[in-house]
Amino acid sequence: GAGVSQTPSNKVTEKGKYVELRCDPISGHTALYWYRQSLGQGPEFLIYFQGTGAADDSGLPNDRFFAVRPEGSVSTLKIQRTERGDSAVYLCASSLGGNSEQYFGPGTRLTVT
Amino acid sequence: AQKVTQAQTEISVVEKEDVTLDCVYETRDTTYYLFWYKQPPSGELVFLIRRNSFDEQNEISGRYSWNFQKSTSSFNFTITASQVVDSAVYFCALGDIYNFNKFYFGSGTKLNVKP
């Protein structure tokens, strides 16, 4: 079956602009996670959704970052007033929930110039 | 604090050599999960294994084997008879089951297998 998909695969934006990154999880997966991976580092947790609600957003770096999952499936990560330090690969993962393994998408490479 | 350390930044081996990737973790919890993921040059993280903290039995899957030792908080990964296709970055992760199983990743070990 289809895996986790993320769009766009690459996004280049200017400092100060607004961006939206989309994640389409595996069908039937109720849990959805966003991570951010900087060059040469492991992914860092940003936010977790169980269904439609953000159960844990403790990893969001500041209030410029926001994510939604209105129908419990597709999720959008939104970044306002982007900064050069936001440049990274943003990874989305989904799982059946509980303590299941997470399946990752290919990521969106965000570059802020 | 939850933390995963992969001290080996990069390892280079020649094809057919065995190689072990180290993973050391820290956690206050008595119950947790440990994972290994592979990230090939294409960038997508590929799930390899999950291990429950109560299960210290070693596991073998083809050329891959994992050694979990709770006494030393280690979860090492060995590739036997390495192949060029094994070249990738490998991540060890700790799953915090008391907090929605969010993952804490190590910084990864880049494995280069040369022909």
Boltz contact constraints between the chains, C-beta under 6 A:
constraints:
  - contact:
      token1: [A, 41]
      token2: [B, 107]
      max_distance: 6.0
  - contact:
      token1: [A, 42]
      token2: [B, 91]
      max_distance: 6.0
  - contact:
      token1: [A, 42]
      token2: [B, 105]
      max_distance: 6.0
  - contact:
      token1: [A, 42]
      token2: [B, 106]
      max_distance: 6.0
  - contact:
      token1: [A, 42]
      token2: [B, 107]
      max_distance: 6.0
  - contact:
      token1: [A, 42]
      token2: [B, 108]
      max_distance: 6.0
  - contact:
      token1: [A, 43]
      token2: [B, 105]
      max_distance: 6.0
  - contact:
      token1: [A, 45]
      token2: [B, 102]
      max_distance: 6.0
  - contact:
      token1: [A, 48]
      token2: [B, 100]
      max_distance: 6.0
  - contact:
      token1: [A, 48]
      token2: [B, 102]
      max_distance: 6.0
  - contact:
      token1: [A, 55]
      token2: [B, 100]
      max_distance: 6.0
  - contact:
      token1: [A, 56]
      token2: [B, 100]
      max_distance: 6.0
  - contact:
      token1: [A, 99]
      token2: [B, 33]
      max_distance: 6.0
  - contact:
      token1: [A, 99]
      token2: [B, 97]
      max_distance: 6.0
  - contact:
      token1: [A, 99]
      token2: [B, 101]
      max_distance: 6.0
  - contact:
      token1: [A, 101]
      token2: [B, 47]
      max_distance: 6.0
  - contact:
      token1: [A, 101]
      token2: [B, 50]
      max_distance: 6.0
  - contact:
      token1: [A, 104]
      token2: [B, 45]
      max_distance: 6.0
  - contact:
      token1: [A, 106]
      token2: [B, 43]
      max_distance: 6.0
  - contact:
      token1: [A, 106]
      token2: [B, 44]
      max_distance: 6.0
  - contact:
      token1: [A, 107]
      token2: [B, 43]
      max_distance: 6.0
